[in-house]
Amino acid sequence: MTACVTIAVDLDASRRSRALELGADHAVAPDQASEVVARLTGGDGAAVVLDLVGSVPTTSLATQIVMRGGEINVIGVGQGSVEVGYGTIPTDVSVRFPYSGTRPGSARRPGAGPLGPDLGGRPDL
């Protein structure tokens, strides 16, 4: 999938298996995520966290596993939030909620093909 190590986190074992099939390097349950991220990063934490759910538990987990100077992207539209301020998350962390409507040129054109390499559209995770 990418030059970095990817760690998929999901409650559902079948979706973790699917993530591995699609190229994730590791797939773990949420209660294992902090330990696995710490072990794989030498205690530094994840450079980038993509929260595809956006719920209270997932945004909380994101703040626990992100590294100093890392980035949290909350893509899911659940009811979660990220508290920012000194002592709430590691320093120099960027937090993004990237929903801002359609940017010119970013909308998919009809017949533009699949969304990603060999996925044929949205993957069923």
N, C-alpha and C positions, 0 to 999 in steps of 0.2 A: 504494500500500500504506500509506504513512504520510507525515507531513510531513517526516520526516528523509530523508537520502540512504541508500539501502540498497545494500550491496555483497555479492553472493553469491560465495562461494568454493567451487569444486569442481574435482576432478581431471578429471571427465568433461565434455566439451564439450556433449554433448546435455543434461545436467542444467543447465549454465550457460545454455543457450538457453531451457530450460523456466523457469528462475528469472526470466529477462527477460520471458518471456510472462506470468508471474504477477505482474509488477510491480516486480521489482528494478530499480534504476537502473543498476547495473553488475554484471557477472559476470566473474570473473577466475579464472585458475588459481592454485593456492597459491603458486607461485614469483613471482607478480606482485603478490600481495596487499599486502605491506609497502609497496612502491613506490606502488601506486595509493592506498592509504589515506593515506599521507603527502602525496601530491600533492593529493588531494581535501580534506584537512583542514588544509592549510597547515602540515603537520608536527606537528599536535597529536595525531593518532591518533583512533581510534574511541571514541565516548562509550559505546557498548554493543556488546559482542561476544556473539553467540549461537553457541555451539559445539554443533552438532547431532550431532556424531560422538563427541567425547570421547576421541579417540585421542591418543597421544603427540605426533604431528606437529601435530594441530589445537589441542591445549591450548598447545603451545609457540608456535604462530602467534598465538593469542589474546593471550598475554603480550607479544608483540612489537608488536602493532598497537593495543592499548588505550591510551587517553589517561590522563594523570594525573587522578585523581578519577573515572575511568570505572568500568565494571561488566563483568565477565566472568560469563556464565551458561553453565555446562557442562551441557547438556541430554542429550547423547549419553552412553551408558554404556560407552564403550570403556575401555581401560586407561590413559588419560592422567591426568595430575595437574597441579596448578598449585602450584609452590613459592612460598611467600609469605615475605616478610621484607625487610629493608632491602637494596636493591640487586638484588633478584630481579625485581620488577615495579615499574612506576611507583607513586609514593606515592598514598595515598588511594584505591586501587583496591579495589572490593568484588568478591569472588569467591563465586559461589553454585553449589551443586550441588543443584538444586531437587527432587530426588526424596525424598519423605518419606512416601509412601503417599497415601491418599485423604483429603482434608479434607471435613468435612461440607458438603454442598451443592455440591461441586465435581464430583462424578461426573456424567457425562452421563446424562440420563434417556432411556429408550427413546422413540423418536419425536421427540426434541428438535430434529431438523433438522440441517443441515450444521454442520461445525465452524467454518467461517469464511465470509466473504462470497463468494458465487459459486464456492466451491471444491467444494461438494457432498460434503464429507468430507475425508479426508486427501489432499493433493495428491501426485501421483506424480512426485517429483523424482528 
